[in-house]
């Protein structure tokens, strides 16, 4: 999966884990580790089907929070210059 360019999937994985959702950051699958920072893998083959919708919801909420933080940080850096 890929998120918007400003999403750091490593941070997303750390925050999602706090919610009980396990994802794998995708940058490790690129020859250049600087590429793919916004990519991640979802494991679902060993997850009971009833749990997947809630996990996706939690992951979405976590990503939204991180992206809002990222946007606020960018906005602050523009105003303080």
Secondary structure, DSSP 8 states (H G I E B T S, - for coil): -B--TT--HHHHHHHHHHTT--EEEGGGGSSSTTTTTTBEEE--TTS-HHHHHHHHHHHHHHHHHHHHHHHHHHHHHHHT-
